[in-house]
Amino acid sequence: MIDIVMVLRAEDAVLDFSTVLTAPDRPEVRVVVAGAGDVVVLSPDGDPLDALAALGQRVRPGGVVGASPGPDALTELIDRTAGGAPARVWTHSPGDNRRSRGRLGRDAAIAAAGRPVRHAVGYSPFLQYVSDEDRPLTAADTARKTAFVNRWCGGLLAEVDPEYLVDTSRIPAVERFFAGDAEERERLFALLASLGDEAAAVADPWEFATSPYEQERLDATTAWAARWVRPDDGPLVEVGACEGALTGRLEQKGFRVLPTEPNGTFRTRLDAARPGAAAAGTEDLAALAAGRHRPAAAYLLVEMLYYGQDLGLLDALPTDTLLVALEPGSLTARVDPWLAGNGGWREVERVDLVGPAVEAVCLGRAYLSKRGSTGLVLRRRTAD
């Protein structure tokens, strides 16, 4: 069996897979630099330094190579590289925080077509992985890897774009690998997609339906909202309702909820979960503020103000009550400075909805700390 190491850029093969390239008992290794469609063959009896030099000569400046060609093209590339020989594929994690690598890792696993696949944990500052194999580097291994970086990746050490930056956290002294299955990979990929359309690659990517933490948060948020607004006060507009985990709870309490969700896939699932209800709106926060066509007793902005939205848009929402929920640090850093300089709203309550917890995600393949949620009730001053 040969090893096919499929990476986005040439330096990735050394940063995350050096123990595969230079193991004393290694089979033939064929490195596929997928971003360039380039293949480097490393023989089992060759000098590891020669192998690293061959890859170093292919390192490019940041931004030059940075996209997966997609599963179909990768299938052809893997088949051609294997040349009919049995092969094992090593590639990036679908949960790599650099989306360019995460996308390639997901696509390569799809393209492997039944061949065994091993993913490098890679760069993942927000998740801790349950790995299947850990390979600590010796002092000589570490010296070889850092020498490669200093010789071939000097420009990337000063790179601004985090997709291409090479720094200490991207030069692991222990290379960790996992196998996983298709559902784990898809959930890792979706979890790291955040607001992008790819977050909807799987149903319930944040595991609202099964997570004890999320269940507690949603129940507490529902009870909190019901303390400040009554069903007969008028409709509630829920901005960024996703698949309706909170929507359904509020509707069960008798509220008329007008959910909006700009992601088409999430919106389809949301509508399917509410048979007989009016279709969810397509608007994001900016569109709701611009249109002012959904007056409501309150607007719910629950766990959705993390992504650089202009908080000045809140002034234009057609309501006198805002129910905002965020993790405490983001509330302090992002909302409080805006609120201090805004004369249009006053804070009437701040309450902890759920405390922090550490929880498994992606079918137990990884875990992370969830930071808690704080509820903030704002009332328009002109309504006093």
Backbone torsions as a table, in degrees:
resi	resn	phi	psi	omega
1	MET	NA	138.0	175.1
2	ILE	-100.9	160.2	174.7
3	ASP	-104.2	127.5	173.0
4	ILE	-108.2	115.4	177.6
5	VAL	-99.0	110.7	-176.7
6	MET	-106.5	114.5	-176.8
7	VAL	-128.4	163.6	179.2
8	LEU	-75.6	-45.9	-176.9
9	ARG	-129.3	158.4	-172.7
10	ALA	-60.4	-41.1	-177.1
11	GLU	-64.8	-25.1	-179.6
12	ASP	-59.9	-33.8	-178.0
13	ALA	-62.5	-34.9	-179.3
14	VAL	-85.7	-38.8	-176.7
15	LEU	-66.1	-39.8	-174.4
16	ASP	-112.3	-13.7	-173.2
17	PHE	-131.4	24.1	-175.9
18	SER	-62.7	-32.8	179.6
19	THR	-70.7	-23.1	173.7
20	VAL	-75.7	-38.9	-176.7
21	LEU	-71.5	-33.9	-168.5
22	THR	-118.7	8.0	179.5
23	ALA	-57.5	137.3	-177.5
24	PRO	-58.8	-33.3	-176.9
25	ASP	-102.8	24.9	-175.0
26	ARG	-68.8	148.5	168.4
27	PRO	-79.4	-173.3	172.9
28	GLU	-63.3	135.1	-179.8
29	VAL	-115.4	131.4	175.7
30	ARG	-119.3	115.4	-177.4
31	VAL	-93.5	122.9	177.2
32	VAL	-104.2	114.8	174.7
33	VAL	-90.3	91.7	-166.5
34	ALA	-65.7	-32.4	-179.5
35	GLY	-64.0	-22.7	-179.5
36	ALA	-115.2	-6.2	-177.2
37	GLY	68.0	27.6	-175.1
38	ASP	-102.3	144.8	179.4
39	VAL	-125.7	131.2	176.8
40	VAL	-119.4	124.0	-178.9
41	VAL	-98.6	125.9	-180.0
42	LEU	-115.1	115.5	-177.0
43	SER	-77.9	153.1	-177.9
44	PRO	-62.4	-30.6	-176.5
45	ASP	-100.7	11.0	-179.7
46	GLY	-80.5	164.3	177.3
47	ASP	-73.8	122.6	-180.0
48	PRO	-56.0	-32.9	180.0
49	LEU	-66.3	-35.3	176.4
50	ASP	-65.5	-39.2	179.3
51	ALA	-62.8	-43.7	179.9
52	LEU	-66.9	-36.5	178.0
53	ALA	-64.7	-39.2	178.7
54	ALA	-61.6	-36.2	177.2
55	LEU	-76.6	-39.5	179.8
56	GLY	-58.5	-36.8	179.1
57	GLN	-65.7	-14.3	-179.2
58	ARG	-101.6	0.7	177.2
59	VAL	-68.0	134.2	-178.8
60	ARG	-117.8	160.8	177.1
61	PRO	-61.5	161.3	177.9
62	GLY	-59.0	140.1	177.2
63	GLY	88.9	-10.9	-176.3
64	VAL	-77.1	-43.7	-179.4
65	VAL	-125.9	122.5	-175.8
66	GLY	-163.5	35.9	-179.9
67	ALA	-149.3	139.1	171.7
68	SER	-70.1	136.5	177.2
69	PRO	-76.7	-3.8	178.7
70	GLY	100.0	159.3	-174.6
71	PRO	-58.6	-40.5	-177.0
72	ASP	-63.9	-47.7	179.3
73	ALA	-65.0	-35.7	180.0
74	LEU	-70.5	-34.6	175.7
75	THR	-59.1	-46.5	178.4
76	GLU	-62.3	-40.5	-178.9
77	LEU	-67.1	-41.4	178.4
78	ILE	-65.6	-45.5	-179.8
79	ASP	-60.4	-43.5	-179.5
80	ARG	-66.9	-39.4	-179.5
81	THR	-68.7	-40.2	179.7
82	ALA	-67.9	-33.6	178.3
83	GLY	59.5	32.0	179.4
84	GLY	90.0	-10.0	-179.9
85	ALA	-81.2	147.9	172.1
86	PRO	-58.8	138.7	-174.5
87	ALA	-142.3	148.4	171.4
88	ARG	-113.5	137.1	-175.9
89	VAL	-106.0	129.7	173.5
90	TRP	-112.2	133.8	-177.3
91	THR	-156.4	-177.7	-178.3
92	HIS	-68.9	163.0	173.0
93	SER	-78.9	137.6	171.5
94	PRO	-61.1	-18.6	178.1
95	GLY	-98.1	13.1	174.8
96	ASP	-59.8	132.7	-176.1
97	ASN	-66.0	-19.0	172.1
98	ARG	-83.1	109.4	-171.4
99	ARG	-60.7	-29.6	178.2
100	SER	-61.6	-41.3	177.8
101	ARG	-73.9	-41.8	179.4
102	GLY	-58.7	-40.4	179.8
103	ARG	-66.6	-41.3	178.2
104	LEU	-64.6	-41.9	179.6
105	GLY	-60.2	-41.5	177.1
106	ARG	-66.1	-47.9	-177.5
107	ASP	-63.9	-39.6	-178.8
108	ALA	-66.3	-37.2	178.1
109	ALA	-64.9	-38.7	175.9
110	ILE	-64.7	-41.7	-175.5
111	ALA	-73.3	-19.0	-174.9
112	ALA	-63.6	-21.7	170.6
113	ALA	53.3	57.1	174.8
114	GLY	90.2	-11.4	176.0
115	ARG	-74.0	150.4	176.4
116	PRO	-63.7	141.6	-177.3
117	VAL	-126.6	136.1	173.5
118	ARG	-123.8	130.4	179.1
119	HIS	-104.4	137.1	169.7
120	ALA	-77.8	139.5	174.7
121	VAL	-58.1	-41.7	174.9
122	GLY	66.0	-145.6	-175.2
123	TYR	-94.9	111.2	-176.8
124	SER	-148.6	79.6	-174.6
125	PRO	-70.5	-15.6	-174.6
126	PHE	-102.9	-15.2	-178.0
127	LEU	-118.2	146.9	165.1
128	GLN	-106.7	129.9	-175.5
129	TYR	-97.4	147.0	165.7
130	VAL	-91.9	101.7	-174.2
131	SER	-89.0	162.2	177.4
132	ASP	-99.8	-20.2	-178.9
133	GLU	-153.7	128.0	176.5
134	ASP	-116.7	133.1	-178.7
135	ARG	-124.0	96.3	178.5
136	PRO	-71.2	141.4	177.8
137	LEU	-81.5	142.0	170.3
138	THR	-77.0	172.5	177.0
139	ALA	-59.1	-39.5	178.8
140	ALA	-66.8	-39.3	177.3
141	ASP	-61.1	-45.0	-178.3
142	THR	-64.1	-43.4	178.8
143	ALA	-61.3	-37.7	-179.8
144	ARG	-67.6	-40.9	-179.1
145	LYS	-68.1	-46.8	-178.5
146	THR	-67.6	-33.3	175.6
147	ALA	-63.5	-38.6	176.7
148	PHE	-60.5	-46.3	-179.6
149	VAL	-60.9	-47.2	-177.1
150	ASN	-64.9	-34.8	-177.4
151	ARG	-79.3	-41.7	-168.1
152	TRP	-110.7	-16.9	-171.4
153	CYS	-118.2	23.4	-176.3
154	GLY	-54.6	-44.7	180.0
155	GLY	-65.2	-31.6	-178.6
156	LEU	-75.2	-20.3	176.0
157	LEU	-66.4	-23.4	179.5
158	ALA	-109.3	11.9	-177.6
159	GLU	-66.3	139.5	179.4
160	VAL	-84.8	-40.1	-177.1
161	ASP	-70.1	119.9	-177.8
162	PRO	-64.3	-17.5	176.5
163	GLU	-67.0	-24.4	-173.9
164	TYR	-119.4	-12.6	-179.0
165	LEU	-57.8	137.2	169.5
166	VAL	-113.9	113.7	175.2
167	ASP	-136.5	-172.5	-172.6
168	THR	-55.7	-42.4	-176.4
169	SER	-68.0	-15.1	-179.9
170	ARG	-102.2	11.2	178.7
171	ILE	-124.2	72.5	-171.4
172	PRO	-68.6	142.4	175.2
173	ALA	-88.1	-12.2	171.7
174	VAL	-127.5	119.9	179.0
175	GLU	-93.4	121.6	-172.3
176	ARG	-114.6	139.9	-174.9
177	PHE	-134.8	151.4	174.8
178	PHE	-142.7	157.2	179.5
179	ALA	-94.2	-62.3	179.4
180	GLY	71.0	178.5	175.3
181	ASP	-129.8	179.7	-173.1
182	ALA	-60.4	-40.6	-177.7
183	GLU	-69.4	-40.2	176.5
184	GLU	-59.0	-45.1	-178.5
185	ARG	-62.4	-44.3	-178.7
186	GLU	-65.2	-38.2	-179.5
187	ARG	-70.4	-38.3	175.3
188	LEU	-61.6	-44.9	-178.8
189	PHE	-62.9	-45.8	-179.0
190	ALA	-67.1	-39.9	-177.8
191	LEU	-60.4	-38.5	-177.9
192	LEU	-84.2	-4.9	-177.0
193	ALA	-77.9	-18.5	176.7
194	SER	56.8	-119.1	-175.3
195	LEU	-83.6	-11.5	-177.2
196	GLY	-64.4	162.1	179.5
197	ASP	-58.8	-26.6	-177.5
198	GLU	-69.6	-13.1	175.6
199	ALA	-60.7	-23.9	-179.6
200	ALA	-90.4	14.5	-178.3
201	ALA	-60.9	-27.1	175.0
202	VAL	-129.5	155.9	174.8
203	ALA	-69.6	140.6	176.3
204	ASP	53.3	58.2	-176.0
205	PRO	-62.8	-26.7	179.1
206	TRP	-94.0	6.6	172.4
207	GLU	57.7	41.7	177.8
208	PHE	-60.0	-33.3	-174.0
209	ALA	-76.8	-20.8	-173.4
210	THR	-121.0	-17.0	-176.4
211	SER	-78.7	122.8	175.6
212	PRO	-58.1	-40.0	178.5
213	TYR	-60.6	-49.9	-177.4
214	GLU	-66.5	-36.6	177.0
215	GLN	-62.4	-44.1	178.4
216	GLU	-64.0	-42.8	-179.9
217	ARG	-62.4	-45.9	-178.6
218	LEU	-65.7	-41.4	178.5
219	ASP	-64.5	-42.1	-179.6
220	ALA	-67.6	-38.1	179.2
221	THR	-65.6	-40.2	178.2
222	THR	-62.6	-46.9	179.8
223	ALA	-63.9	-38.7	178.9
224	TRP	-63.5	-46.7	179.5
225	ALA	-61.2	-38.8	-177.5
226	ALA	-69.7	-19.2	176.3
227	ARG	-76.1	-23.6	-173.5
228	TRP	-106.3	-18.8	179.7
229	VAL	-135.9	138.6	176.4
230	ARG	-101.3	151.7	179.9
231	PRO	-54.9	-33.7	-177.9
232	ASP	-85.3	3.5	175.3
233	ASP	-74.5	-22.1	-177.1
234	GLY	132.8	179.4	-176.3
235	PRO	-71.4	159.1	171.7
236	LEU	-109.9	133.8	172.3
237	VAL	-99.9	119.1	178.5
238	GLU	-103.1	113.2	-175.5
239	VAL	-89.0	128.1	-178.9
240	GLY	68.9	56.0	-173.1
241	ALA	-76.5	-7.2	179.5
242	CYS	55.7	-123.1	-176.7
243	GLU	-99.9	6.1	171.6
244	GLY	95.6	20.9	-179.7
245	ALA	-61.7	-40.3	177.2
246	LEU	-83.2	-36.5	-179.5
247	THR	-53.7	-49.9	-177.7
248	GLY	-62.1	-37.9	179.4
249	ARG	-65.0	-42.3	-179.8
250	LEU	-67.0	-39.8	179.0
251	GLU	-65.1	-33.9	177.1
252	GLN	-65.6	-23.1	177.3
253	LYS	-88.8	5.3	175.1
254	GLY	96.1	3.3	179.6
255	PHE	-77.5	146.4	167.2
256	ARG	-90.8	110.6	-175.9
257	VAL	-105.5	133.4	174.1
258	LEU	-109.8	88.1	-177.8
259	PRO	-79.5	147.9	171.8
260	THR	-126.9	144.4	-177.8
261	GLU	-155.0	110.0	-177.6
262	PRO	-71.6	-23.3	179.3
263	ASN	-76.3	117.5	-173.6
264	GLY	-62.1	-37.7	-179.4
265	THR	-69.0	-45.1	175.8
266	PHE	-60.0	-41.3	-176.9
267	ARG	-64.1	-38.2	177.2
268	THR	-62.4	-42.7	178.4
269	ARG	-67.2	-38.5	178.2
270	LEU	-61.2	-46.8	-179.9
271	ASP	-64.8	-37.7	179.8
272	ALA	-65.2	-29.3	-179.8
273	ALA	-79.5	-6.5	-176.0
274	ARG	-128.9	61.2	-178.2
275	PRO	-59.5	133.8	179.6
276	GLY	90.7	-16.6	179.0
277	ALA	-84.5	158.7	176.4
278	ALA	-62.3	145.7	-179.2
279	ALA	-61.0	144.7	177.9
280	ALA	-65.4	149.5	176.7
281	GLY	-76.2	160.3	-178.3
282	THR	-96.6	-3.4	-168.6
283	GLU	-74.5	146.2	165.2
284	ASP	-95.4	-174.6	-175.5
285	LEU	-61.4	-41.7	-178.1
286	ALA	-63.4	-41.9	-179.4
287	ALA	-67.7	-37.9	178.3
288	LEU	-64.8	-40.9	179.5
289	ALA	-68.9	-38.1	-178.4
290	ALA	-71.1	-39.4	-176.0
291	GLY	-80.8	-34.2	-178.3
292	ARG	49.1	35.0	-174.2
293	HIS	-104.4	5.4	178.7
294	ARG	-124.1	72.9	176.5
295	PRO	-63.7	145.0	-174.6
296	ALA	-153.8	157.7	174.1
297	ALA	-63.8	-33.1	177.6
298	ALA	-158.7	150.5	170.4
299	TYR	-105.5	131.6	177.9
300	LEU	-101.5	119.4	175.4
301	LEU	-118.7	82.3	-169.4
302	VAL	-104.1	114.6	176.3
303	GLU	53.7	42.9	-179.4
304	MET	-137.5	3.8	179.2
305	LEU	-98.6	39.2	-178.3
306	TYR	-96.8	-5.0	-159.9
307	TYR	-118.1	32.9	172.4
308	GLY	79.4	15.6	177.7
309	GLN	-61.9	148.3	176.1
310	ASP	-73.3	111.8	-177.6
311	LEU	-68.4	-16.4	174.2
312	GLY	-61.9	-19.9	177.2
313	LEU	-63.5	-25.5	-177.7
314	LEU	-62.6	-28.6	-180.0
315	ASP	-63.0	-28.4	-174.5
316	ALA	-90.2	-5.9	-178.5
317	LEU	-68.9	135.4	-176.0
318	PRO	-80.2	70.1	178.8
319	THR	-158.0	160.2	174.8
320	ASP	-105.5	-0.2	-177.7
321	THR	-134.6	128.5	174.3
322	LEU	-117.6	131.1	173.0
323	LEU	-111.7	107.7	-175.5
324	VAL	-110.9	131.7	175.1
325	ALA	-129.2	131.3	179.6
326	LEU	-150.0	163.8	171.5
327	GLU	-66.5	147.9	-168.3
328	PRO	-56.6	-40.8	-178.0
329	GLY	-63.4	-40.9	179.1
330	SER	-69.1	-35.6	177.9
331	LEU	-62.3	-44.0	-179.1
332	THR	-67.9	-43.8	-174.3
333	ALA	-78.3	-31.0	-170.3
334	ARG	-108.4	-48.2	-173.9
335	VAL	-83.8	-40.8	-175.1
336	ASP	-60.6	-44.5	177.2
337	PRO	-60.9	-39.0	177.1
338	TRP	-64.1	-44.2	-177.5
339	LEU	-64.8	-37.1	-179.2
340	ALA	-64.6	-29.5	-179.6
341	GLY	-100.0	8.9	-176.4
342	ASN	-114.2	119.2	-178.0
343	GLY	-87.9	0.1	-174.1
344	GLY	-88.2	-17.6	-175.5
345	TRP	-128.2	148.7	172.8
346	ARG	-125.8	144.8	177.4
347	GLU	-81.0	128.7	178.7
348	VAL	-115.2	-15.6	173.4
349	GLU	-159.9	145.6	170.6
350	ARG	-137.1	121.9	-172.5
351	VAL	-142.5	141.4	174.3
352	ASP	-75.6	121.5	179.6
353	LEU	-88.7	-39.6	178.2
354	VAL	-155.1	143.9	-179.4
355	GLY	-86.1	170.9	179.0
356	PRO	-65.2	155.7	177.3
357	ALA	-157.5	155.4	172.5
358	VAL	-101.7	131.9	-172.2
359	GLU	-145.0	144.1	175.4
360	ALA	-72.9	146.4	177.0
361	VAL	-136.3	167.7	174.8
362	CYS	55.0	52.5	176.9
363	LEU	59.4	30.3	177.1
364	GLY	85.8	2.2	179.7
365	ARG	-69.3	-25.6	-178.4
366	ALA	-146.4	169.2	173.1
367	TYR	-143.6	160.8	-178.8
368	LEU	-155.0	164.9	176.5
369	SER	-92.8	127.5	173.5
370	LYS	-97.8	136.1	-159.5
371	ARG	-94.5	7.2	-179.3
372	GLY	89.0	171.7	-179.4
373	SER	-142.3	134.0	178.2
374	THR	-116.3	134.4	177.4
375	GLY	-95.9	135.4	179.7
376	LEU	-126.3	121.4	177.1
377	VAL	-100.0	125.3	178.2
378	LEU	-119.3	136.1	176.3
379	ARG	-119.1	138.9	178.4
380	ARG	-68.5	131.8	-175.0
381	ARG	-65.2	-32.8	179.7
382	THR	-66.9	-12.8	179.5
383	ALA	-87.5	-7.8	-177.3
384	ASP	-69.8	NA	NA
